[in-house]
């Protein structure tokens, strides 16, 4: 064997043992008559000592040739370390080396393979295989494995069966663009990579599998933003003969299980909030409830005072920022500039300081009295020492902008603590949303989501008011899971396709296989999918998913390590019966 122990295994109890280790050279310290080398593997670091008087001469000379990241095998005796290192588990011992074999040499790496590296993100992405050797990345991948094992353990104990579904499927409209794969054997026809296994897991329910799950890759060809990846991983689940309450119970318990087993955190029952309430109080459907700053609508208190900016607006809303009354005018002006950025798009910001002496000072003192401002303070829940921030405009736009400001203030004040976990169910979403551009309804979740039973009659009279039998699980301001009770009735599914603008022929062409399956006795069923990458990152105390993925893409959707996507050979294009349309410089295309 190449090794008798790992580089993180040896302790004082191993002193005087003869051992063999293998790993990478982390660091070399050559004092002439003595050489210390740190050797590293996945499990840790062990210090080696080459002593001119005690190490065979040929081994000592060979040690002088070692460089960073050389792959070596060493044998020797475990001895007590004179200068102990309390920062590593092996810090009480070292290996007096008697034998050394260089298994492979190494070029000097483009950045230091240490916890605090000098490599920027671009260079580390290009040499990802080197970056994985660093503890911060290596430990995140090990953490991801641990979460996956806990998910599998929990779901298996609950009677779920892991079933693999195909990656080469039919292109169906599910909200984002498909990645398509040409078929050589079927000229002019294409597979698509699945945006989710949605239809297949429903077919598994028709097939009587009862409880299915899969930790599965999904693919969406969409513009990347907010740390998204074109390929991502879901915990995909489906159950038969269940209602919404059953789903919420099973997967609330799974989340509690993960928090307990992975983080040692015990949680109570998760609060529930309607979509309408989430939008009104927080301006988005995935609110972070680790802190307050709930919206207060101020229309009745702020209109009719002669301030035209407010009088002409659909919504006036504000938040109370704790302890921020001490902000200087320069700091407030910087906030105003922040909300005016294109990413937020606000025209401005009104502020009012609730001073510790009980007085109020605002940017609109000309229009509002102390009594008026004290009503703002009461409505927003402001206390002496707080800063009230107010925005106005069209309802949806203003809520979105104020939500962005709320999150920014929470970041600045350190209120989004990664070691605190605040889960929340958001329910009662609209089933449909109207698209002004296409002048038709789109499914807010997907076409297979069932309406609330009590709202089905509204499908004929007022579709926009129909609520979906859907639910999202939010954790620390991130949607980590979402699902719905599915339509299992062929007539209702046909009605849904009709509302979404599908002709009977289009519905048959796209989803005929599913509709046919429903005719053979589809049971009531429901499911949920968790964004596994995001869940792992949040449990790991971060919101950036990239470091928790072994080989991620960059913000342009490229793998800079293997240089993909890339052109393919002309012979391959011919085999696939494909012809590329090259840009025409004359037409600016």
C-alpha positions, 0 to 999 in steps of 0.5 A: 500500500502507498500509506499506512496512515493518512496525513491527518491521523497520527497523534502522540499515541503513535510515537515510536511507530513506523509509518508510511504516508503519501500526499502533496508537499505543502511547504519546505523549510530548508535550514541546511543541516535539517529540512522540515516538510509539510505533507498534505492529503484530504485528511490533514497535514503532517510535518516531516523532518529530514535530519542530516545526522539521522536520515540516510544521506541519499534520502536527505539529498533527495529531499532537497529537490522537493518543491511545492505540490510534488507527490511523495511517499515517505516512511519513517518513525513517529517522534515527538515534535519539539515545537508543537503546533496547537493549530493542527490535530497532528501538531504534537508529532512529526515523522523522522523520515528514513525513506522517500519516493517522489511519485510525481513532480509538479510545476509551481502552481499559479496560486498558493494552495493554502486557506488564504490564497493569493489567487483571484476567482478567475484563476482559481476557476481555471485551475479548479482541480488545484483549488479543490486541494485548499481546505475551504473548497475541499471542506465545502464539498465534504459538507455537501456530501454530508447533507446529501447523505442526511437527505437520503437517510431521512427520505429512505426512513420515510419510505421514499424510493430513489428512482433515476429519470432520463436526461434525454427527454422531450422539449416542453415549455416550463418557463426557461429555455431548454438545452437541446441535444441533436439526435444523430439517429433521428435526423432533424430531431432533438432531445432536451435536457430536463429543466426538472423531472416534473412529468416523469415523477408524475408518471411514477405516481401514476405507476404506483411508486407512491413515494419517490425522490431523486437528487438530480441534475437539472438544466436551464438555458437562461441568462445567469444572475444572482449566482445561478448555474446553467446546471444545478441539483434538486432534491426532487420528491413526489407522493401519492394520496396526500394533500398540501398539509401532508407535504408540508409536514414531511418536508418541514420535518426533513428540514428540521432533521437537517438543521439538527443533524448538520448544524445542531439547531433545534427549530419549532414549527415553521410559521406560514405566510400567504403570498399576499402577506409576504408581498405586503410586509416584505415586498417579496415572496421569500422574506428573510424573517431573522430581523424586523423592518416590516413594511408599513403602508403610509398612504393615509398618513402621508397623502394630502399634506401638500407634498406632491411627490407622495400625493400622486403615488399609488403606494407610500411605504416605509421601514424603521431601521433600528439604531440608524438615527445616528446616520450622518447626512453623508451616509443618508445621501449615500443611501439615496444614491444607492436606491437610485442605481439602475439595479434598484431604479428608485427616484429618491428616498424620504427619511425621518430620524427618530432622535433619542430625545423623542424629537423627529427630524425629516427631509420633508419637515416643510410638509409634515409636523412632529405629530405627522412624523410621530404617526409614521413612527408608530406605523413603522414601529420605530423607536427612539434612535431609529431611522425611518426610510420611505419610498413611493410609486407604483405598488409592485415596483415600490415594494420591490425597491423597498425590499432591496433597501431593507435587505441592504440595511440588514447587511450593513447592520449585520442582521443577516447572521449566517448561524441563525436559521429562520424557516418559513412556508409561503402559501396561497400563491396566484395560480396564473399571472398575466403577461402584458406582452403576450396578452395571455396568462402564464403559470406562476409555477408550472402547468401541472399545479392544481388550483385551490379546490374552492377556487376552481369555479373562478377559472371560468369567471376570474382566472387572475384571482385563482390561488394555487395549491402551491407552497414554497419553503423559505430559509433566511431570505432564500427559496430553498424548496417549492412545490404544489398539489398536482392536477390529476384529472384530465379534464382540469388539466385540459382546462389549464392548458386552455387558459395558458393559451395551448390549442388542443393540438399543441397540448397533445403534441407537448403533453399527450403522454401525460394526458394519456397516463391520466386516463389510466387512473392517476391518483391524487399526488403532490410534490416538492423540489429543493434547490440542493446547491442553495440549501447546502450553501445556506446550511454552510453559512453562505449564499454563494453556491459556486464554492459548494459545487465541484466544477461550477460555471462562471457568470457567463455560463462557461467552464473556463477550466475545460473551455466549454462550450466550444466549437465542434468539428465539421465532421460532427456537424455533418453526422448530426445534419446541422449547419451553422449560421455564421454572423454576417458583418455586413448586416451587423449580425 
